[in-house]
Amino acid sequence: MLYIRNSSNDPYFNMALEEYVIKNMDPAKEYFILWQNRPTVVIGKNQNAIEEVNLEYVKENNIAVVRRLSGGGAVYHDLGNVNFTYVVDYRPEFFNSIERFAQAVVKALEKLGIKAEFTGRNDITIEGRKISGNAQFLYKRRLLHHGTLLFDSDLTRLSSALNVKPQKIASKGVKSVKSRVANIKEYLKEDISVEGFKELLLKYIFEVEGQSLIEYNLTPEDLERINRLRDEKYATWDWNFGTSPEFDLIKSQRFDAGEIEVRINVRDGRITDIKFYGDFLSMRDVSEVEEKLKGLRYKEEDVGEALKSFNLKEYFGGITFEEILKVMF
C-alpha cells in the first residue's frame, strides 16, 4: 500500500484526487491518503444538495459545497477534521466491508489510548458519540473507502451548515446533531495538534495493516490531470447542485439502512423520468438503475423484474428489494 501525501485543503481538488486515483492510477497497487478540507459541506452522491444544505448559512460563512462519488449522508469538514481514503482491489467479501476499514482505524486510535468502536451501518463512536462516518465507491474491480475523523472540528458550524431531517435525529434516539457527535481531542490524555494527530494516525494505520510506509509522489502529469478534473467537474454547479425536472410523484421513507426518496414522472402509464435520492450507502452509480427503469410501465411487477437484474446492495446499500418497491408503490 502506497501513501499519497496530500497537502491540499481545496475540497474540489481533494474530490478530484480520489476519482483520479481509483480510475487512473496503477490498478496493481493499493493506495492510502490522509487529507483535510477548508470549511466544506460534502454531500453524498445521491443527495439533493438544495434540501440537505443550509444554503444561506454556507454562503454567509464562505463554506464550500461539493458532491462526492460515494453514497451516504452529508458531512461537514474543516481543518479540525482529518479524512482518510483507501483505494484497493474489490473482493466482495468481508475484506472490503465498511467494517473492515473502520476497524483498522479503531485499532489505530487504540494505539493513541482511545477506546472507539464501529457501530451502526457506517459510524465510529466513542462512548456512543460519533467521531467518524464512512462510505464506499466501486469502479470496475477497484474499491474506494473513505471516512471522516472529527479531531478538533467546530461542532457549532457543523450543526448550522446541515439541514438534518427531524426523522434522522429521532431515529438516533437523541435530541440534536451536536449531542450525537464528538471530537477525538476531548478523549486524548495528552494535548496534540491536528498535524501531530495526522502523523501518528498514519504511522499506526500502516502498523495495523502490517505494511511499510512507502510514499508515492504525484507527478506533474498527475497534478495536471487532477486539476483538470477539479475544474471541469468538482468545482461546477452542475455536479454539486445540478438541475432536475419537476416530478409528478415524490415518495420517501426511512428504513434501518437509511432514507430513500424516489421522484417519478409518469406519462401514459410509463415512467418517463425517475430519480433516487437519499443517504443510503451506494457503491455504484444509481443512475444505472434509473436508466433501466425509464420507459417501463409504472407497475410493481415490471419494475420488480427490472430491479432483479441488479446487485441492489451495490446501488442501495442495505435497503432491500422489498423496501425499494414499498417506497415506489
N, C-alpha and C positions, 0 to 999 in steps of 0.2 A: 504494500500500500504506500503510495507516494503522497507527501504532504505538499499542497499548493498554498504558499504563504500569500495572503491577500490583504493588503493594507487599505483597500478602497472602502470608504464609508458611503459611497453612492449606491442607493438601492437599485437603480436601473442597471448599473454595471454589474452588481452582485447577482441579480437575477439572470442577466445575460451570461455571466461566467458559468453558472450552474448548467444552463442549457448547452453551452459550448462544450463543457467537459463531458456531459453524458452523450452528446450527439457527434462530437468531432474528435475527441482525443482517443488515444490508443486503447482499443477495446480489450487488449490483452492485459491491461494494467488496472489497478484499483486506486481510487483517489480519496483523500480526506482534506477538507477545507474548514478553517475557522474564520469567521468574518463578522463584521458589525455594520449596521446601517445608522446613518443620521436619523433623527426622528421621522418615522415612517409607519404607515399602516400597510401591512402586507395582507392582501385578501386571497382566499382560496380560488382555485381555477374556476369553480362553478358558482361563485357567489356574485350577487348583484351589488356592485360597489355603491351605487346610489342609495341602496337600502341598508347596507352594512356599516357605512362610514358616516360620522358626524361631519358633513362636508363644510359647514360653516366654521366649526372649531378647527379643522385641519388647515383650512385656508388662512384663518386668522393667526395661527401659530406656526405657519410655514412647515407643515408636516406633509411629507410626500405620501402618495398612494400608489402602490404598484401591485400588479397581479402576478402570482407565482404559477409555476407549472403544476403543482400538486393540488389535491383537494383539501378538505378540511376548512376550518373557520378562520376568521380574520384575527390577526395578532398585531400588537404594537411593538415596534423596535425603537430603541435609541442607543446611545453609546454606552449605556449601562447594561445592555443586553448582548450576549455572545451567542452566535449561531454556528451550528456545525452541520457539515454536509458529507455524506458518504456517497461515492459512486462505485458500484460493484457489479459483478455478474449477477444476473437474475436466476435464481433457482427457486421454484415455487414450493418451498418447504420452510421450516422454522428459521433456517439461516437468514431468510430475507424478511421475516416478520418485523413489524414495528417494535415488538417487544425485544427482539434480539439486539437491535441497535440501542434502544433505550436502556437496556440492562448494561450495555458496555459503558454508557455514561453514568449510570447509577454506581457501577463499580469504580469508575474513575473518581466520582465525588466521594466515595467511601474512603479513598486514599487521602482525601482532604479533611477527613474526620466528619463528613456529613452523611447522615443516615437518610437516604432518599429511597423511593420505591416507584415502580411502574404501576400505574393504576388506570382503570377505565379502558377506553379504546386507544388512547394515544398520549396520555399525560405522564409526567414525572412529578411526584409531590414530595414535600417534606411536612410531616405532621398534618397531612391532609390538605395542605395548601399547595397550589400548583406553581411549579417553577419552570415547567417545560411542556411544550406541545410538539408533536411530531407528525410528519406526513411523508408520503412517498409518491414517486412518479416512475412509470415504466416507459422505456423507449427500446423497442426491439428486444434484445436479450440483456439490456442493462437496466439497473435499478438505481434511482436516486433517492436517498433517505436524508431528510433534513429536519432539524429541530431548533427550537429556541432555548436559551437558558437565561432566565432573569437573574442577573447578578446584582446590579445596583440601579435598577430602572426606575423611572419616575412613574409610580403607580397611579398617581392622580391623573396624569396625562393619558395613561393607558385607558382608564375608565371613561374619560371625557371624549376620546377620539373614536371610540367604537359605539355603534348603536346596537348594544346587546339586547336581544329579544327577551321579553319577560319570561317566556316559557323555558328558555335555556337556563336562566337563573333558577327558576322553580325546579327544573329537573335535577339541578345540582344540590337542592335542599339547603341553599344558603341565601343570604339577603342581598348581596351586592357583588359586583365584579371585584372590587378592591379586597373584600374579605376572602375571596377564593384564591388569590394569588399572593406570592411572597417573593422576596429577594433572597438569593443564596447568601449574600453577605451577612444577613441577620443571624445566620447559623454558624458562621466561622468563628473559631476560637481566637484566631489572630487576624488583625486587620491587614488586608492586602488590596492592591489596586486591581482594576479590571484587567490591565495588561499582565500583571502578575498572575491573576487567575487564569487567563488565556494560556500562558506558557506552562503553568502546572497542569492544566486540563489536557493540553496537547501531549505532554510527557506521559501522563497517566493513561490516556486513551491508547497510545501505542504500546504501553506496557500491558494493558488489559487485552489488546489484540494480539500480543505476543510477537510484535514486529519491530524492526529497527526503524528509527525515524529518518527517512530519506526525503529530501526536498526536491520538488520539480519547480523550476523557474519558468514562468510564462515567457515565451519568446516574443519579439516584436510582431511577428506574424499573428501569434495567438492574440495579442492585445489589440491589434488592428481589427481582427475578425470579431472579437468580443465587443469592442466599441461600436462597430457597425451594427451588430445585433441590438446593442443597447439603444442606439439612436433610431433604428428602423422599427423596433418592436416595443421594447420595455418602457421607453420614455414617451410613447404615444398615447393619446387619449383613446384611440380605437381599442388598443389592447387592454388598458386599465379600466375604462368605463364602458366603451362600446355602445352600440345602438341596438335596440331590439324593438320589434314591432309591437303594437298594442295586441293583446291576446284576448280571445273570447272567454276562455276558461282558465281560472287560476285556482289551483288546489294545493294545499300543503299539509304536512303532518310531521310531527317529531316522533321518531322511533328510538329505541335504545342505541342504535348505531349512528344517530344524527338526524338532522332535519332534511327533508326533501320537499321541494316545491316544483310543481310542473305547470307550465303555461302552454296552452294549446289553442291553435286556430283550427277550426273545422269548417270546411265548405262542402256542401252536398254530401255530408256524411263521412268525408275523408279528412285525414289530418294533413293540413297544408303547411303548418309550421308547428314546431314544438321545441321547448327549451326547458332543461332541468337546471334548477338552482339548488343550493344547499351547502351544508358543511360536512357532507358525507365524505369519507376518505377514499376518493377515487385515485387510482394509479394510472389509468389510461384516459384519453380524451373522450368525455361523454358525448361529444358531438358526433362520434361514430354511431352511437346508439340513436341519437336524434335523427340522423340522415336515414337510417334503416326504417324508422317509423313513419317518415313522411310519405304520403301517398296511400297509406293503409286506411282501411275503414276504421272509424272510431268505435271499434268493438273489442271487448275484452279478449275474445278468442283470437282475433287477428294479431292484436298487439302482443298477447302472451306467446304466440307462436314465434313471432319475430324476436322477442326477448330471449327465448330459449337458445338462440344461435350464438349468444354471447356468454362469456365467463363473467357474470354480473358482479362478482366480488372485485374484479379488477376495475370496474367502472363505478360501482356504488358502495364499495367497502362492505360493511356488514349489513347493509339494507338488502332485504331478501326479495326474490321474485314476487312472492305473495304481497309484500309490503308496497312494492312499486305499483302493482296492479291496484292495490287498495287505494292508494292516493290518486291514481289516474281515474278510477271508476267509482 
